[in-house]
Amino acid sequence: MGRRLTRFMTEFEKNELQKAGTRLEDVLRVLPMVGRTKELSLKRTKYDFYVKKVEGFLNEGTNLCFPAFDQRVSHYQLLLINLEKQNDFNEDSRYLLRTMTGAPFKINGNYSFESFISRGDRVDLGLNRIEFKSSDPDIIKIGDEELATQLIESKLNIVLQGETGTGKSRLARMIHEKSLVQGNFVHINIQALSSNLIESELFGHAKGAFTGATYDKKGAFRSAHLGTLFLDEIDSLPLELQTKLLLFLDDQNVRPVGAERSFPCQVRLIFASGKPLQECVNRGEMRQDFYYRLTSGAVYTMPSLRESREMIRPLIEEFCLEKKTAITERLMTYYQALDWPGNIRQLRAHLDKKRVLARGKKIDFCQIDEELKLGPYCHSFHRLDDKILSLEEMKKIYCERVYQRFSDNIKTACKVLEISPNTLRNVLFKKTA
């Protein structure tokens, strides 16, 4: 169900809708199943959305046509409604989306037949997505965060913390693109460099500075001049180079290895770490003054999928829209129950493998999905935290595997396992410690 209509709303709900609801002049961003992304400004009191067999997204005034796989036609209306008085439009009016043909739409992953739309909402019409954005020029949407334009366009350092695969690199690039800087986006993973090459890769070197230095090298800082330098795994930077980076943060000058002079360099720095930086300071792996300098700007902690399972559905839906594919609800539910230790990177890689192996546009449960739950245990019978699984836990995992292999058919699974339906239900739905 969507948000309640005004006649059923409390005063608090009406006030919240007035603050966050989509209104005239807001932006409608269309990500069609086929064709390019488009943005439209909402200037009319009524729009009709049609999902039907068309080559791509069509904008015909107040009629917007979205592509579909089949010949069925779905019709929806986006209406501007006064929260107090019908047909009397003013600055307090907000948009309501409703279905006209019986087919529901999805709003932020939930089915609905009628719902008021808020800024930031994602609406799916089949495999087409519509995002409703604020027309406020002071707010920029970055991933799932609304950040102040003043921050994005400033020169403040940004630190992104989070587990491997949580999307730090993707967010860093999005911040760069939204910042409108003229220079390049340069990505350096410090952990991937050998300790004797880090200084040269970051700051450059002069010809003859050391054996093998047969030419002048600019280095990452100067390559990112007037742009953004993204230093991934900053917690791996050796202590002696932390001092040199501190000097750059103070005077914005770069001195290549073996060079006789420094070079001015204007660059926006974004840092990323797979572990909390304060822990690095506590272990003596990071200078305290370096830590304070890094965190003097904005610090964002990226949540893991294990901690924020509500992110899984939107991420999968985003992938399906991007790759023009669909996923069964049964498989979606299965994915939402998993921990995804590799986070977004693991989820997208698995979905991409499923898409390539699928016969057609729809992906469903198959054997490679079983490996997500059993893979870490097949060889070592250990959890990721090295805790040995109990016999009850292993029994539940095996029963789930058989149950899913036979498309959640209790009767068939029980026949294979040679147990009664009640026994299987007890095993499947019994909570383990």
C-alpha positions in Angstrom: 0.0 0.0 0.0 1.1 3.5 -0.7 0.8 6.7 1.4 -2.8 7.4 2.6 -4.9 10.0 0.9 -5.3 13.4 2.5 -8.7 12.6 4.0 -7.2 9.8 6.0 -3.9 11.6 6.9 -3.1 13.0 10.4 -1.8 16.6 10.6 1.7 15.2 11.2 1.6 13.2 8.0 0.3 16.2 6.0 3.1 18.4 7.4 5.7 15.8 6.4 4.2 15.6 2.9 4.3 19.4 2.6 8.0 19.3 3.5 9.1 16.4 1.3 6.4 15.9 -1.3 7.0 16.3 -5.0 5.6 19.6 -6.3 5.5 21.9 -9.4 8.9 22.6 -11.0 10.4 19.5 -9.4 12.4 17.2 -11.7 11.3 13.8 -13.0 14.2 11.6 -14.0 13.3 8.8 -16.4 15.5 5.6 -16.7 13.7 3.7 -19.5 14.0 0.0 -20.1 15.3 0.9 -23.6 16.9 4.2 -24.6 18.7 7.1 -22.8 18.0 8.6 -19.4 16.0 11.9 -19.6 15.0 14.6 -17.1 11.8 16.6 -17.3 10.5 19.5 -15.2 7.0 19.0 -13.8 5.0 22.0 -15.0 1.5 20.5 -15.5 -1.2 19.5 -13.0 -1.7 16.1 -14.7 0.4 13.6 -16.5 -0.6 10.2 -18.1 2.0 7.4 -18.0 1.6 4.5 -20.4 3.6 1.3 -20.4 3.2 -0.4 -23.8 5.1 -1.9 -26.7 7.1 1.1 -28.0 10.7 1.3 -29.2 11.8 3.6 -26.5 10.6 6.3 -24.1 8.3 8.9 -25.8 7.5 12.3 -24.4 4.3 13.7 -26.0 3.4 16.7 -23.8 1.5 15.3 -20.8 1.5 11.8 -22.2 4.7 9.8 -21.4 5.1 6.4 -23.0 7.4 3.8 -21.5 8.6 0.6 -23.3 7.3 -2.9 -22.3 8.2 -6.5 -23.3 4.7 -7.5 -24.2 1.5 -6.1 -25.9 -0.3 -5.3 -22.6 -0.9 -1.6 -21.9 -0.7 -0.2 -18.4 -2.0 3.3 -17.6 -1.1 5.5 -14.6 -1.8 9.2 -13.8 0.3 11.7 -11.9 -2.0 14.3 -10.4 -1.3 17.6 -8.6 -3.5 17.7 -5.5 -4.1 20.3 -2.9 -3.7 18.8 0.5 -6.6 20.8 1.9 -9.0 21.6 -1.0 -9.6 19.7 -4.3 -9.0 21.5 -7.6 -7.5 24.5 -5.9 -3.8 24.4 -6.7 -1.3 26.4 -4.8 2.3 26.1 -3.4 1.1 23.5 -1.0 -0.2 21.1 -3.7 1.7 17.8 -4.1 1.7 15.0 -6.7 -0.2 11.8 -6.3 0.4 8.8 -8.6 -2.4 6.3 -9.1 -3.0 3.3 -11.4 -5.8 3.5 -14.0 -5.8 -0.1 -15.3 -5.5 -2.2 -12.2 -1.8 -3.0 -12.5 0.1 -1.7 -9.5 3.4 0.2 -9.6 6.3 -0.1 -7.3 7.4 2.8 -5.0 10.7 2.3 -3.3 10.3 -1.5 -3.8 6.7 -1.8 -2.5 3.6 -2.4 -4.6 1.0 0.3 -4.6 -2.1 1.4 -6.5 -2.2 5.0 -5.2 0.4 7.0 -3.4 1.7 10.5 -2.8 5.2 11.0 -4.2 8.0 12.4 -2.1 11.3 13.9 -3.3 13.8 11.0 -3.6 11.2 8.4 -4.3 11.9 5.7 -6.9 8.9 4.4 -8.9 9.1 1.4 -11.1 6.7 0.9 -14.0 7.6 -2.6 -15.2 11.4 -2.4 -16.0 11.3 1.4 -16.3 12.3 3.6 -13.4 11.2 7.1 -12.5 13.1 9.1 -9.9 11.6 12.3 -8.4 14.1 14.9 -7.5 14.1 18.3 -5.8 14.4 21.3 -8.0 16.4 22.9 -5.1 19.8 23.9 -6.6 21.3 23.7 -3.1 20.8 19.9 -2.8 22.7 17.3 -4.8 21.7 13.6 -4.7 24.8 11.4 -4.4 23.8 7.7 -4.2 21.4 7.5 -1.3 22.7 10.7 0.3 21.4 14.3 -0.2 24.5 16.4 0.1 24.8 20.2 0.1 26.0 21.6 -3.2 28.3 23.9 -1.2 30.1 20.8 0.2 30.3 19.0 -3.1 31.7 22.0 -4.9 34.1 23.0 -2.1 37.7 21.9 -1.7 37.1 20.1 1.5 38.6 16.7 1.9 36.2 13.8 2.1 36.8 10.5 3.9 34.8 7.4 3.0 34.9 4.5 5.5 33.4 1.1 5.0 33.9 -2.6 4.3 35.3 -3.8 1.0 32.7 -3.7 -1.7 30.4 -1.1 -0.1 30.7 1.3 -3.1 33.4 3.8 -1.9 35.0 4.0 -5.4 31.7 4.5 -7.1 30.6 7.2 -4.6 34.0 9.0 -5.0 33.6 9.2 -8.8 30.0 10.4 -8.4 31.1 13.2 -6.1 33.8 14.2 -8.7 31.3 14.3 -11.5 28.8 16.4 -9.5 31.5 18.8 -8.3 31.9 20.1 -11.9 35.7 20.4 -11.6 37.6 20.7 -14.9 40.5 18.2 -14.2 40.7 14.5 -14.3 39.5 11.9 -11.7 42.6 9.9 -10.7 42.2 6.7 -8.6 45.1 5.2 -6.8 44.8 2.1 -4.6 47.7 2.5 -2.1 47.5 -1.1 -0.9 48.1 -2.4 -4.5 51.4 -0.6 -4.7 54.7 -1.9 -3.3 56.1 0.3 -0.5 59.1 1.4 -2.6 56.9 2.7 -5.5 54.2 4.5 -3.5 56.1 7.8 -3.2 56.9 7.9 -6.9 53.4 7.0 -7.9 51.9 9.7 -5.8 54.4 12.5 -6.1 56.3 11.6 -9.2 60.1 11.5 -9.7 62.8 13.3 -11.6 64.9 11.5 -14.3 67.9 9.8 -12.6 66.4 10.0 -9.1 67.0 6.3 -8.7 68.0 3.2 -10.7 65.4 2.7 -13.5 64.2 6.4 -13.4 64.9 7.0 -17.1 62.3 9.8 -17.5 60.4 12.4 -15.5 57.2 11.1 -14.0 54.4 13.5 -13.0 52.7 11.3 -10.4 49.1 11.1 -9.3 48.9 14.5 -7.6 50.0 16.5 -10.7 47.9 14.2 -13.0 44.9 15.2 -11.0 45.7 18.9 -11.1 42.4 20.9 -11.1 40.5 17.6 -10.6 40.0 14.9 -8.0 42.5 12.5 -6.5 40.9 9.5 -4.9 43.3 7.7 -2.5 41.9 4.3 -1.8 43.1 2.3 1.2 44.6 5.4 2.8 45.2 3.3 6.0 47.9 1.5 4.1 50.0 4.6 3.6 53.4 4.2 5.3 54.1 6.6 8.3 57.0 8.4 6.5 54.7 9.2 3.5 52.0 10.4 5.9 54.3 13.2 6.8 54.9 14.2 3.2 51.2 14.1 2.5 50.6 16.4 5.5 53.0 18.9 4.0 51.1 18.9 0.7 47.8 19.4 2.6 49.3 22.5 4.2 50.9 24.2 1.2 49.4 22.5 -1.9 52.9 21.9 -3.4 54.3 18.7 -4.7 58.0 17.8 -4.8 58.8 14.8 -6.9 61.4 12.3 -5.7 64.9 13.6 -6.7 63.6 17.0 -7.9 65.2 20.3 -7.0 61.9 22.2 -6.8 58.3 21.9 -5.9 55.3 22.3 -8.2 52.0 24.0 -7.2 49.0 21.6 -7.5 45.3 22.3 -6.9 43.5 19.0 -6.3 40.4 17.8 -4.5 41.2 14.8 -2.3 38.9 12.0 -1.4 40.2 9.3 0.9 38.8 5.8 1.5 39.5 3.2 4.2 38.3 -0.3 4.7 38.6 0.1 8.5 37.9 3.0 11.0 40.9 5.4 10.9 40.7 5.9 14.7 41.6 2.2 15.1 44.7 2.7 12.9 45.8 5.6 15.2 45.2 3.4 18.3 47.5 0.7 16.8 50.2 3.1 15.8 49.6 2.6 12.1 48.6 6.3 11.5 50.0 9.5 12.8 47.5 11.3 15.0 48.1 14.7 13.4 47.6 13.0 10.0 44.3 11.5 11.2 43.1 14.9 12.4 44.0 16.5 9.1 42.2 13.9 7.0 39.0 14.0 9.0 38.9 17.8 9.1 36.5 17.7 6.2 33.5 15.5 5.7 33.5 11.8 6.9 31.0 9.3 5.6 30.7 5.7 6.8 29.3 3.4 4.1 27.0 0.7 5.5 27.5 -3.0 4.7 24.6 -4.9 3.1 24.6 -7.1 6.3 23.8 -4.0 8.3 21.4 -2.4 5.8 19.4 -5.2 4.2 16.9 -2.7 3.0 19.5 -1.6 0.4 19.5 -5.0 -1.3 16.2 -4.7 -3.2 16.9 -1.2 -4.6 20.4 -2.3 -5.7 19.0 -5.3 -7.5 16.2 -3.3 -9.1 18.8 -0.7 -10.3 20.9 -3.5 -11.8 17.8 -5.0 -13.6 16.9 -1.6 -15.0 20.5 -1.0 -16.1 20.9 -4.4 -17.7 17.3 -4.6 -19.1 16.5 -7.8 -17.2 14.1 -9.0 -14.5 14.3 -11.1 -11.4 11.7 -13.3 -9.8 10.3 -12.3 -6.4 11.3 -15.7 -5.0 15.0 -15.0 -5.8 14.7 -11.4 -4.6 13.5 -12.7 -1.2 16.4 -15.2 -1.1 19.0 -12.5 -1.8 17.5 -10.2 0.8 18.1 -12.9 3.5 21.9 -13.3 2.7 24.7 -11.4 4.4 26.7 -10.6 1.2 30.2 -10.4 2.9 31.5 -8.8 -0.4 28.7 -6.2 -0.2 27.7 -4.3 -3.4 30.6 -5.6 -5.4 29.8 -9.2 -4.7 26.0 -8.6 -5.3 26.5 -7.0 -8.7 29.1 -9.5 -9.8 26.8 -12.4 -8.9 23.8 -10.7 -10.7 26.0 -10.2 -13.8 26.9 -13.9 -13.8 23.3 -14.8 -13.5 22.3 -12.5 -16.3 24.9 -14.0 -18.7 23.9 -17.6 -17.9 20.1 -16.9 -18.0 18.0 -18.1 -20.9 16.1 -14.9 -21.6 15.4 -11.7 -19.8 14.3 -13.1 -16.5 16.6 -14.7 -13.9 15.4 -17.2 -11.3 16.9 -19.4 -8.6 19.5 -22.0 -9.8 22.5 -24.0 -8.5 24.9 -21.1 -8.5 22.6 -19.3 -6.0 23.1 -22.3 -3.6 26.8 -21.5 -3.5 26.1 -18.1 -1.9 24.9 -19.8 1.2 27.0 -23.0 1.1 30.1 -21.8 -0.6 32.1 -20.7 2.5 31.1 -23.9 4.3 31.6 -26.5 1.6 35.4 -26.8 2.1 36.0 -25.8 5.7 32.6 -26.1 7.4 33.3 -22.9 9.1 31.5 -19.6 9.3 33.3 -16.4 8.2 34.2 -15.7 11.8 35.8 -19.2 12.1 33.0 -20.5 14.4 32.4 -24.2 13.7 28.8 -24.9 12.5 26.7 -27.1 14.7 24.9 -30.2 13.3 21.6 -28.4 13.5 22.9 -25.5 11.5 24.3 -27.8 8.8 21.0 -29.7 8.7 19.1 -26.5 8.2 21.4 -25.3 5.4 21.1 -28.7 3.6 17.3 -28.8 3.9 17.1 -25.2 2.5 19.3 -26.2 -0.4 17.1 -29.2 -1.3 13.9 -27.1 -0.8 15.1 -24.4 -3.1 16.4 -26.9 -5.7 12.9 -28.1 -6.1 11.4 -24.6 -6.4 10.1 -24.4 -2.8 8.0 -27.5 -3.4 7.5 -29.1 0.1 6.1 -32.4 -1.2 9.0 -33.0 -3.6 11.7 -31.9 -1.2 10.2 -34.2 1.5 10.3 -37.1 -0.9 13.9 -36.6 -1.7 14.9 -36.1 2.0 12.7 -39.0 3.1 11.1 -36.9 5.9 7.6 -35.7 6.6 6.4 -32.2 5.6 6.0 -31.2 9.3 9.6 -32.2 10.0 10.9 -30.2 7.0 8.9 -27.1 8.1 10.3 -27.4 11.6 13.8 -27.5 10.3 13.3 -24.7 7.8 11.6 -22.2 10.1 13.3 -23.0 13.3 15.7 -20.2 14.4 19.3 -21.1 15.0 21.5 -19.4 17.6 
